[in-house]
C-alpha cells in the first residue's frame, strides 16, 4: 500500500532534522555549549590559545578537540564570523512542546515571548538574552520565516541559547490560541495601539502573559493581530516612536516582570 504524501513528507522532515547540525563559534558560545549537558557535541576545532582558555570545560565535556593553526582554521564558518579560535559542531537543542515548557512553570505568573516572522539572528539572539534576564519561560517562533538556531544567533545570545528555551512552531496563531487555552493573556505589541503595555500588565498581576512581537517594518501580521487578546504599545516621548524589535522585547519583558 502506497504511503500518503503527507506521511512521506513528515518522514523526510524527520530525516532532515536528524542530519541537521549547527556550528557555534566564539569563546562564550562554545564554553556555554560545552557546559550544557543537554547539548550533543560532535566536533570541536580550537587554536592553541583558545584551548588554553577553554581547557577545563573541554576536559569536563569529554570531547576530543582538534587543535589547529590559526592560519588554517578549517571549521566551515562564514568568512566574517568572529570565532576567536573556537568552533563547535552540535545538534540543535530539543526543549519539548509549548505545553511542556509553558506549563512546567507551576504557580506564579509566567511570561513567554512570541516572534512573528523575526528573521534576523542577531535580533533573536538579543531577545533570548533579555528573556533569560527577565525570567521568561520561552521564546517561541515559527519553524519557517524565522531565525533558526545558528552560530550568529548563539554568539549574540551570549550563552542564553543554552539555557533559554527557543521553540519553533508550525503556526503562530494556533500557538497563541493554545496559550490562551492555558490561561495566558496574549498581548500584541503595536505602535498604533491605544493602550500602553504598563497599563495592560498592571491589570494582569498574577496572570500568565504572552508578549507577541512582529518583524521590524511590517510588524504583526493581520492574522496575528486578530488572534491576540489585545494590542498594546510602548509609549514614546517624541514623534519618532519606533524601537528595534530586540529593544522593544527588552522593554516589554521588563514591564511584564514588574506585574
Backbone as a ProteinNet text record, in pm:
[ID]
protein_1_A
[PRIMARY]
XXXXXXXXXXXXXXXXXXXXXXXXXXXXXXXXXXXXXXXXXXXXXXXXXXXXXXXXXXXXXXXXXXXXXXXXXXXXXXXXXXXXXXXXXXXXXXXXXXXXXXXXXXXXXXXXXXXXXXXXXXXXXXXXXXXXXXXXXXXXXXXXXXXXXXXXXXXXXXXXXXXXXXXXXXXXXXXXXXXXXXXXXXXXXXXXXXXXXXXXXXXXXXXXXXXXXXXXXXXXXXXXXXXXXXXXXXXXXXXXXXXXXXXXXXXXXXXXXXX
[TERTIARY]
84	0	88.1	58.3	138.1	109.5	217.3	201.5	142.2	56.4	5.5	120.6	101.1	205.8	247.8	147.7	180.8	267	247	329.9	473.3	487.6	621.7	694.2	623.8	685.1	726.8	643.6	677.7	801.5	812	928.4	1054.7	1040.1	1154.4	1199.4	1103	1135.3	1210.2	1167.4	1235.8	1378.6	1398.1	1532.9	1623.3	1568	1647.4	1685	1590.3	1616.9	1725.5	1723.4	1822.5	1963	1971.4	2101.7	2150.5	2064.1	2097.5	2197.8	2296.9	2391.7	2412.1	2466.9	2492.3	2636.7	2702.8	2837.8	2828.3	2861.5	2869.4	3012.3	3027.2	3162.1	3172.7	3297.4	3322.8	3341.8	3427.1	3461.1	3341	3256.3	3142.8	3042	3006.9	2907.4	2957.2	3084.1	3140.9	3152.9	3197.6	3210.6	3076.1	2971.1	2840.1	2784.6	2812.6	2767.5	2843.2	2970.9	3048.9	2997	2943.7	2893.7	2751	2683.3	2542.5	2530.1	2485.7	2475.8	2370.9	2280	2176.5	2226.8	2344.3	2398.7	2465.1	2430.8	2503.1	2615.2	2739.3	2855	2923.5	2959.7	3012.3	3158.6	3196.8	3333.8	3374.4	3494.4	3546	3677.3	3680.4	3801.5	3847.5	3972.5	4023.9	4169.4	4208.7	4350.2	4411.7	4543.1	4611.5	4571.2	4559.7	4522.4	4381.2	4287.7	4151	4145.8	4225.6	4230	4275.5	4373.8	4422.7	4312	4225.2	4116.9	3999	3980.8	3865.2	3902.1	4027.1	4078.7	3996.5	3957.6	3882.4	3745.9	3680.5	3548.4	3558.1	3662.2	3682.8	3704.3	3787.8	3814.4	3687.2	3607.6	3485.3	3381.6	3381.9	3282.6	3313.7	3441.3	3480.8	3505.8	3490.4	3511.3	3660	3705.4	3845.6	3860.8	3937	3948.6	4046.2	4022.5	4118.1	4189	4315.4	4391.6	4459.8	4427.2	4472.6	4551.2	4625	4697.1	4595.1	4608	4511.9	4499	4605.4	4602.3	4531.7	4504	4436.7	4315.5	4238.4	4118.6	4011.8	3992.8	3914.6	3769.6	3717.3	3574.6	3493.3	3383.2	3304.7	3216.5	3280.3	3209.2	3207	3112.4	3112.4	3240.8	3296.6	3426	3426.7	3313.1	3309.7	3286.8	3278.6	3249.2	3367.8	3341.2	3446.4	3451.4	3531	3527.2	3618.6	3714.6	3805.4	3881.1	3896.2	3973.8	3898.6	3765.9	3688.3	3560.6	3536.8	3413.4	3372	3242.4	3190.7	3069.3	3075.5	2961.4	2871.2	2742.4	2647.2	2517.1	2434.9	2297.1	2209.7	2105.7	2014.8	1952.9	1922.8	1861.8	1714.9	1667.6	1527.3	1470.1	1373.5	1319.1	1187.4	1119.9	987.2	880.5	756.5	643.7	616.2	532.8	492.1	425	337.2	266.2	363.3	457.9	553.5	636.8	681.8	767.8	687.5	573.4	497.7	419.9	381	309.2	402.8	531.1	627.3	659.9	610.1	639.8	574.7	467.8	399.3	321.5	318.2	244.4	319.3	246.8	307.9	249.3	320.2	272.6	378.3	385.1	489	471.5	582	582.9	649.3	591.6	655.6	659.8	750.5	764.1	738	653.8	628.6	676.7	746.5	802.8	735.2	677.2	602.8	693.1	760.6	848.2	964.2	1027.6	1151	1266.4	1331.2	1427	1573.7	1603.1	1742.2	1796.3	1899.5	1951.6	2007.8	2058.9	2112.4	1999.5	1885.7	1770.3	1719.4	1707.5	1656.7	1754.6	1883.8	1983	1972.6	1955	1940.5	1811.5	1704.2	1577.1	1591.1	1661.2	1685.2	1761.4	1856	1935	1845.7	1758.8	1666.7	1565.7	1519.7	1422.5	1481.9	1608.7	1673.1	1687.1	1728.1	1748.4	1618	1505.7	1378.5	1291.2	1348.5	1282	1168.6	1171.4	1066.3	1078.6	964.8	966.1	1020.4	991	1031.9	1023.8	1099.6	1083.6	1035.3	926.3	860.9	858	900.7	897.7	845.7	818.3	769.3	884.4	851.6	953.1	1005.7	920.2	960.9	952.3	1027.9	1027.8	1064.8	1162	1213.4	1359.9	1432.9	1575.9	1597.3	1669.4	1699.1	1811.9	1836.6	1948	2077.2	2156.9	2281.5	2392	2513.6	2625.9	2613.6	2565.6	2548.9	2446.8	2336.5	2233.9	2291.5	2363.3	2419.7	2520.6	2602.3	2703.7	2637.5	2532.2	2461.4	2390.7	2338.8	2268.8	2363.3	2493.1	2595.1	2567.3	2537	2515.2	2369.9	2281.4	2140.1	2076	2125.4	2068.1	2076.7	2176.1	2193.3	2096.8	2040.1	1957.9	1814.4	1791.7	1660.6	1587.9	1476.3	1405.9	1370	1407.4	1374	1296.4	1164.7	1076	1035.1	1023.1	980.1	848.1	747.8	614.2	570.9	473.3	426.4	342.4	256.2	161.1	152.7	185	189.7	51	-47.3	-182.5	-240.1	-215.3	-262.7	-193.8	-66.9	5.8	-48.3	-86	-148.4	-278	-358.8	-483.5	-454	-349.5	-310.3	-271.8	-195.6	-156.3	-276.9	-368.9	-492.1	-569.3	-566.7	-632.1	-564.1	-436	-362.5	-380.1	-452.5	-474.3	-389.3	-306.3	-222.4	-305.3	-275.9	-330.5	-225.2	-263.1	-167	-175.7	-64.6	-56.9	29	-29.2	45.3	98.9	228.5	286.7	267.7	205.9	174.4	180.9	261.1	280.5	156.3	53.9	-68.8	-176.2	-146.7	-246.5	-276.5	-392.5	-432.6	-378.6	-380.4	-341.2	-190.6	-130.4	13.2	38.7	158.4	191.1	193.3	234.5	235.7	95.4	-2.2	-140.5	-192.2	-159.8	-209.9	-154.7	-23.5	35.2	2.6	-18.9	-58	-191.5	-280.8	-413	-407	-291.4	-278.9	-189.6	-179.9	-97.7	-141.9	-45	-74.8	-119.9	-138.1	-184.4	-67.1	-70.2	31	15.1	126.5	124	214.4	165.5	245.8	262.9	385.8	418	446.2	372.7	383.7	441.8	556.2	624.3	642.5	625.1	640.8	775	801.6	925.8	927.7	1049.8	1061.6	1008.2	935.1	874.7	732.3	710.9	572.7	498.5	570	503.7	426.8	322.3	241.7	160.3	151.5	63.7	-82.6	-169.5	-310.7	-372.3	-341.6	-396.6	-351.5	-226.3	-175	-247.4	-266.1	-336.3	-478.3	-541.3	-679	-686.7	-577.4	-579.7	-541.6	-451.9	-411.9	-531.8	-522	-631.5	-647.1	-535.3	-539.9	-406.8	-409.4	-289.3	-245.1	-114.7	-59.3	61.6	98.8	214.3	311.6	435.5	534.7	526.1	492.3	475.8	607.8	598.6	719.6	699.7	810.4	804.2	804.5	859.9	870.3	804.5	807.4	737.7	792.9	925.7	984.5	965.6	868.8	833.6	859.4	964.5	990.7	1118.3	1109.7	1226.3	1265.4	1392.6	1437.6	1363.2	1328.4	1244.6	1308.7	1441.3	1504.8	1497.7	1508.1	1493.8	1349.6	1253.5	1112.7	1083.7	1143.6	1123.6	1179.1	1295.9	1355.4	1266.6	1213.7	1125.7	998.9	939.7	815.9	838.9	950.7	981.6	1003.1	1067	1085.6	950.5	863.8	730.5	654	661	590.1	647.5	776.6	840.5	799.2	746.1	708.7	566	489.2	346.1	325.9
-119.5	0	125.4	215.9	337.6	433.5	490	584.1	715.6	779.7	911.7	1011.4	1114.7	1214.3	1282.6	1311.3	1382	1297.4	1163.7	1073.1	1074	1070	1072.2	1201.9	1314.4	1444.3	1453.7	1397.7	1401	1316.6	1201.1	1115	1182.4	1250.7	1321.6	1434.6	1503.9	1612.6	1560.5	1446	1386.9	1347.2	1291.7	1252.7	1375.5	1482.6	1605.1	1661.4	1659.6	1710.8	1628.5	1496.8	1409.1	1437.1	1485	1512.2	1654.2	1742.2	1883.3	1904.4	1986.4	2026.4	2177.3	2232.2	2375.7	2396.4	2492.2	2529.3	2653.3	2638	2750.1	2803.1	2932.9	2989.8	3103.7	3132.2	3234.2	3168.7	3225.5	3164	3147.4	3250	3241.2	3135.9	3139.6	3044.6	2901.3	2878.3	2743.6	2698.1	2785.1	2748	2705.7	2784.9	2752	2622.6	2595.8	2470.6	2351.7	2370.1	2263	2233	2333.6	2315.5	2262.8	2261.6	2222.2	2071.3	1996.3	1850.6	1807.9	1899.3	1865.1	1875.8	1934.9	1952.2	1823	1782.8	1672.9	1735.8	1712.6	1775.8	1678.1	1726.7	1638.9	1664.3	1790.9	1821.4	1956.6	1963.8	2087.7	2123.4	2243.4	2293.7	2416.6	2414.2	2526.4	2553.6	2677.8	2711.6	2682.8	2684.5	2660.1	2765.6	2889.3	2997.3	2974.9	2937.8	2911.4	2788.2	2686.9	2565.8	2599.4	2687.3	2725.7	2793	2868.4	2938.5	2846.8	2743.3	2655	2519.1	2501.1	2369.4	2293.5	2359.1	2290.3	2245.2	2329.8	2293.7	2184.1	2187.8	2081.9	1948.2	1948.7	1824.7	1770.8	1860.3	1816.9	1764.2	1816.4	1773.6	1636.5	1599.5	1470.1	1468.3	1580.5	1582.5	1597.7	1531	1540.2	1658	1760.6	1878.1	1856.3	1927.9	1935.2	2069.6	2066.7	2189.8	2224.9	2343.1	2380.3	2510.4	2532	2657.8	2768.2	2885.3	2993.9	3030.3	3009.8	3044.5	2937.3	2822.7	2713.1	2664.9	2760.8	2729.6	2677.7	2545.1	2483.5	2452.8	2506.8	2488.3	2559.8	2499.6	2557.5	2674.3	2788.4	2907.6	3010.6	3105.2	3217.5	3297	3350.6	3421.5	3535.2	3600.8	3714.2	3676.5	3547.9	3505.3	3533.4	3600.1	3628.4	3509.6	3409.9	3282.1	3277.7	3371.8	3377.4	3246.4	3170.6	3047.3	2927.2	2935.3	2822.9	2803	2679.2	2645.2	2504.1	2486.6	2360	2318.3	2199.5	2146	2070.8	2104.9	2046	2011.6	1933.4	1911.2	2020.6	2065.8	2164.8	2110.8	2200.5	2161	2125.3	2031.5	1994	2028.5	2119.8	2167.2	2101.2	2041	1986.2	2074.7	2042.4	2114.6	2244.2	2328.5	2452.8	2422.3	2324.9	2290.6	2241.1	2156.1	2102.5	2213.3	2307.3	2414.4	2516.5	2557.9	2667.4	2622.7	2498.2	2450.1	2405.5	2392.4	2348.7	2461	2583.4	2696.4	2681.6	2600.3	2582.2	2706.3	2736	2852	2981.2	3090.9	3219.3	3278.5	3373.7	3444	3436.2	3323.6	3307.6	3403	3430.9	3515.9	3439.7	3447.1	3391.8	3500.4	3485.8	3579.1	3503.4	3558.9	3500.9	3598.7	3547	3629.5	3597.8	3700.2	3685.3	3721.4	3619.3	3632.8	3729.8	3716.9	3790.5	3704.1	3748	3662.1	3693.7	3807.3	3845.8	3768.9	3686.3	3606.9	3693.3	3811.7	3898.9	3952	3986	4029.8	3917.2	3797.2	3684.7	3649.5	3653.5	3627.2	3726.4	3854.6	3957.2	3936.9	3894.4	3868.5	3750.8	3647	3533.4	3577.7	3665.8	3715.9	3792.9	3880.2	3956.1	3863.5	3762.6	3668.6	3595.8	3560.3	3493.9	3589.3	3712.9	3811.3	3836.3	3846.6	3881.4	3759.9	3640.2	3519.8	3466.9	3488.4	3434.1	3282	3215.9	3069.9	3023	3099.1	3055.4	3170.7	3158.4	3241.2	3147.3	3185.1	3096.9	3165.7	3095	3147.1	3038.3	3076.5	2978.5	2896.4	2777.7	2690.5	2749.4	2823.5	2889.9	3040.6	3114.3	3260.6	3312.4	3249.3	3293.3	3252.8	3318.8	3289.8	3150.9	3063.5	2931	2940.2	2829.3	2820.7	2819	2926.4	2937.8	2988	2984.2	3035.6	3183.6	3260.3	3405	3434	3358.8	3376	3342.6	3231	3187.6	3288.5	3345.2	3441.1	3567.4	3614.7	3733.6	3704.1	3582	3544.3	3533	3524.6	3521.2	3414.7	3293.8	3181.3	3152.9	3249.8	3230	3118.8	3093.3	2986.8	2851.5	2831.6	2703.7	2687.9	2797.9	2792.7	2840.3	2921	2979.2	2902.5	2835.7	2760.8	2847	2798.6	2862.9	2759.5	2776.8	2678	2722.2	2626.1	2655.1	2582.8	2656.7	2600.7	2615.5	2535.2	2537.4	2659.8	2697.9	2805.7	2894.6	3022.7	3111.2	3139.3	3160.8	3190.4	3073	2950.5	2833.1	2822.3	2861.5	2858.6	2963.3	3079.3	3181.9	3127.4	3061.2	3001.5	2895.1	2815.9	2712.9	2777.2	2885.7	2954.3	3016.2	3069.7	3124.7	3016.2	2895.1	2782.8	2744.3	2778.2	2752	2865.4	2970.4	3081.8	3203.7	3201.2	3316.3	3427	3551.3	3668.2	3711.6	3712.8	3739	3884.9	3956.4	4098.8	4119.3	4175.6	4205.4	4347.5	4363.9	4497.8	4566.1	4684.3	4758.7	4907.3	4980.8	5122.5	5206.7	5155.9	5233.4	5201.6	5110.6	5072.7	5189.7	5186	5290.5	5263.4	5138.1	5102.1	5085.3	5132.3	5113.1	4979.5	4928.4	4798.4	4807	4919.9	4934.3	4919.4	4986.8	4978.7	4835.8	4770.4	4634.9	4536.5	4537.7	4437.2	4464.8	4592.2	4623.3	4557.9	4555.9	4495.2	4343	4288.4	4142.9	4083.4	4148.7	4096	3954.7	3863.5	3724.9	3639.3	3698.8	3623	3588.1	3472.3	3441.4	3534.6	3581.3	3676.9	3628.8	3642.9	3617.4	3748.6	3786.5	3908.4	3870.7	3930.3	3893.6	4011.8	3990.6	4097.8	4060.7	4159.3	4136.8	4185	4154.2	4196.4	4347.6	4403	4546.7	4580.8	4687.7	4726.3	4677.4	4550.8	4502.3	4487.4	4463.2	4443.5	4312.5	4308	4186.8	4164.3	4039.5	4006.8	4020.2	4037.9	4061	3948.5	3823.9	3709.1	3710.7	3748	3756.1	3865.3	3980.7	4091.5	4051.1	3972.3	3930.2	3823.9	3751.5	3638	3676.2	3774.8	3814.1	3870.9	3874.9	3926.6	4077.4	4147.8	4292.7	4343.3	4463.2	4528.1	4634.5	4642.4	4740.8	4806.4	4920.4	4991.6	5029.2	5051.4	5110.8	5261.4	5337.6	5481.7	5547.8	5652.5	5723	5873.1	5942	6083.1	6177	6131.1	6219.6	6154.8	6227	6179.8	6047.7	6027.1	5901.7	5798.5	5709.7	5617	5472.3	5441.6	5303.9	5252.3	5133.4	5068	4946.9	4915.1	4786.6	4675.8	4565.8	4462.9	4402.3	4390.1	4333.4	4431.6	4562.2	4661.8	4665.7	4657.2	4655	4533.8	4419.5	4298.8	4318.5	4381.9	4404.4	4494.7	4602.5	4693.8	4620.6	4543.6	4471.4	4365.9	4296.4	4195.3	4258.8	4373.5	4442.9	4483.5	4537.4	4577.4	4456.5	4344.6	4224.6	4168.6	4182.4	4127.5	4203.6	4323.6	4405.5	4380.6	4305.1	4290.6	4206.4
0	0	0	-90.2	-102.9	12.3	68.7	179.3	128.6	207.7	169.7	160.8	79.8	58.3	188.5	276.5	399.9	492.8	486.8	567.9	516.5	385.2	323.8	358.3	349	378.3	524.6	614.1	755.8	784.2	720.3	737.5	683.8	569	511.5	602.8	661.6	754.2	876.1	928.1	1043.1	1009.1	888	846	833.1	775.4	761.6	897.4	991.3	1125.6	1194.8	1172.3	1235.4	1183.4	1057.5	996.4	1021.4	1071.1	1087.1	1200.5	1173.3	1276.7	1269	1376.7	1386.9	1430.4	1368.5	1412.6	1500.1	1628.2	1720	1718.7	1740.4	1739	1839.6	1876.8	1978.8	2114.8	2195.5	2324.1	2415.7	2427.9	2520	2473.8	2345.3	2294.4	2305.5	2271.3	2278	2423.4	2511.9	2652.9	2712.7	2682.7	2740.3	2681.8	2554.4	2494.5	2551.8	2582.1	2645.8	2786.1	2851.6	2988.5	2992.7	2879	2874.8	2855.2	2955.2	2940.8	2837.8	2802.1	2704.1	2560.3	2540.9	2407	2357.9	2236.9	2171.1	2089.2	2132.3	2070.8	1975.3	1858.1	1753.7	1720.8	1708.6	1666.5	1722.9	1779	1837	1768.9	1711.5	1645.7	1722.4	1772.9	1852.3	1817.2	1834.1	1829	1965.7	1972	2099.6	2203.5	2160.1	2251.7	2307.7	2220.9	2266.2	2355.9	2322	2405.3	2547.2	2558.1	2690.8	2772.4	2706.6	2776.9	2808.9	2727.6	2743.7	2800.9	2836.9	2872.7	2975	3084.1	3189.8	3139.2	3061.6	3009.2	2903	2822.8	2723.4	2793.5	2896.5	2970.1	3034.1	3093.7	3161.1	3062.9	2940	2840.6	2781.9	2783.2	2729	2580.1	2511.7	2367.4	2336.9	2232.7	2192.3	2096	2132.4	2045.3	1930.6	1823.5	1712.6	1725.7	1762.1	1780.5	1648.9	1596.8	1462.9	1466	1358.7	1340.1	1311.1	1373.7	1349.1	1201.6	1124.2	981.9	898.9	960.6	888.6	968.1	1012.2	1090.3	993.7	993.5	885.5	920	1029.7	1057.6	949.9	903.6	793.3	839.4	866.3	911.1	800	810.2	717.7	736.5	627.1	636.4	738.2	759.9	851.6	996.9	1027.2	1164.5	1257.1	1367.3	1466.4	1562.1	1528	1601	1722	1733.5	1848.6	1868	1760.7	1767.7	1819.9	1824.4	1877.2	1796.9	1755.1	1683.2	1723.8	1746.8	1796.9	1714	1655.8	1581.2	1678.8	1676.5	1771.5	1700.3	1768.3	1725.9	1786.7	1716.2	1775.3	1904.2	1996	2122.8	2104.2	2183.5	2184.4	2322.1	2324.2	2451.5	2487.5	2390.1	2414.8	2354.3	2380.7	2322.5	2398.2	2338.2	2403.7	2537.7	2538.5	2661.7	2768.9	2731	2827.9	2891.1	2809.4	2860	2939.8	2885.7	2947.7	3070.7	3075.9	3193.4	3304.8	3273.9	3375.4	3473.3	3443	3531	3666.6	3673.5	3800.9	3840.1	3969.2	4016.8	3984.1	3990.4	3959.6	3833.3	3776.9	3658.4	3549.7	3478.1	3375.8	3258.2	3191.9	3073.1	2959.3	2840.6	2721.2	2614.6	2520.1	2408.7	2279.8	2193.1	2061.8	1955.4	1855.4	1749.5	1616.7	1556.8	1431.5	1314	1259.1	1142.7	1166.1	1281.9	1309.7	1259.6	1153.3	1082.4	1112.2	1169.1	1193.6	1314.7	1297	1410	1521.9	1488.4	1593.2	1681.4	1620.2	1699.6	1788.8	1732.8	1811.6	1923.4	1893.4	1997.5	2111.8	2078.8	2182.2	2261.8	2194.6	2264	2359.5	2317.9	2407.3	2532.3	2512.3	2626.4	2722.7	2668.5	2753.9	2821.5	2747.5	2803.7	2923.7	2915	3028.2	3147.1	3119.8	3226.1	3302.8	3228.6	3292.5	3324.6	3310.3	3359.9	3275.7	3143.8	3057.7	3048.8	3032.9	3022.4	2888.3	2782.3	2649	2551.1	2443.4	2323.9	2215.1	2149.2	2052.4	1916.4	1812.5	1676.3	1583.2	1461.2	1363.9	1306.7	1259.8	1200.3	1069.9	998.2	874.4	893.8	813	817.5	956.2	1018.4	1147.7	1155.9	1244.4	1255.8	1314.5	1244.5	1300.8	1403.1	1469.5	1564.1	1483.4	1494.3	1418.6	1510.1	1457.1	1532.9	1561.2	1462.6	1481.3	1589.8	1590	1693.1	1830.4	1839	1967.5	2020.8	1931.9	1976.4	2030.8	1962	2010.2	2142.8	2156.9	2280.1	2398.2	2372.7	2477.1	2582.7	2535.1	2626	2656.3	2633.4	2668.4	2587.2	2466.2	2383.4	2452.3	2538.1	2606.7	2724.7	2770.9	2892.3	2871.8	2769.8	2746.6	2636.2	2665.7	2561.5	2440.4	2323	2195.6	2115.2	2109.5	2049.3	1909.8	1819.8	1683	1659.1	1611.3	1592.9	1447.2	1409.8	1270.5	1241.7	1335.4	1310.8	1435.3	1419.5	1535.3	1591.2	1504.1	1552.1	1630.3	1582.6	1655.7	1791.7	1797.6	1924.7	2020.9	1968.6	2053.3	2112.8	2031.6	2080.2	2185	2162	2259	2392.6	2387	2510.5	2579.8	2502.4	2561.4	2635.5	2579.7	2646.4	2776.1	2791.1	2915.3	3016.3	2976.7	3067.8	3041.6	2937.3	2905.4	2841	2879.2	2810.6	2708.1	2581.8	2474.4	2431.5	2450.2	2419.7	2295.5	2190.7	2069.7	2073.7	2052.4	2055.1	1919.4	1924.9	1803.7	1837.4	1761	1789.8	1776	1705.8	1686.1	1790.7	1883.5	1984.5	2076.8	2138	2232.1	2372.3	2413.7	2549.9	2560	2669	2689.5	2757.9	2739	2798.2	2950.5	3005.8	3152.1	3209.4	3145.6	3192.5	3182.6	3070.9	3048	3149.4	3172.7	3261.7	3408.2	3441.4	3579.1	3613	3514.3	3535.7	3531.7	3493.3	3478.8	3587.7	3699.7	3809.9	3845.4	3848.2	3882.4	3765.9	3646.5	3529.9	3438	3374.3	3272.6	3151.8	3098.3	2987.5	2874.3	2751	2632.4	2557.1	2529.5	2455.7	2310.8	2218.6	2077.6	2000.8	1937.5	1865.1	1719.3	1632	1489.2	1438.1	1312.8	1249.7	1231.8	1228	1205.9	1067.1	1059	930.8	922.8	884.9	871.9	1003.6	1113	1241.5	1245.5	1324.3	1336.3	1209.9	1169	1055.2	1097.5	997.1	1025.8	1107.5	1071.5	1144.1	1289.6	1311.7	1448.3	1526.4	1463.2	1528.8	1568.3	1484	1510.9	1620.5	1643.4	1735.8	1878.1	1893.8	2030.1	2105.3	2237.5	2318.6	2305.6	2299.6	2282.1	2230.3	2174.4	2124	2223.6	2245.5	2338.1	2273.4	2326.4	2271.5	2382	2342.5	2431.2	2408.7	2510.3	2489.6	2451.6	2368.9	2327.3	2346.4	2370.6	2408.2	2287.8	2176.1	2059.7	1939	1826.4	1706.4	1656.2	1671.3	1625.4	1735.6	1716.1	1823.4	1791.1	1714.7	1673.9	1739.5	1798.3	1857.1	1774.5	1774.1	1723.6	1798.1	1729.1	1790.5	1914.6	1916	2035.6	2152.2	2123.5	2229.6	2280.1	2187.7	2226.8	2315.7	2281	2362	2502.2	2513.7	2645.5	2730.9	2670.1	2743.8	2787.4	2694.6	2725.8	2833.5	2826.8	2927.7	3064.2	3067.5	3195.5	3253.4	3168.1	3215.8	3269.3	3196.2	3239.1	3369.1	3388.6	3509.2	3635.1	3618.7	3735.3	3781.5	3705.2	3739.9	3866.7
[MASK]
+++++++++++++++++++++++++++++++++++++++++++++++++++++++++++++++++++++++++++++++++++++++++++++++++++++++++++++++++++++++++++++++++++++++++++++++++++++++++++++++++++++++++++++++++++++++++++++++++++++++++++++++++++++++++++++++++++++++++++++++++++++++++++++++++++

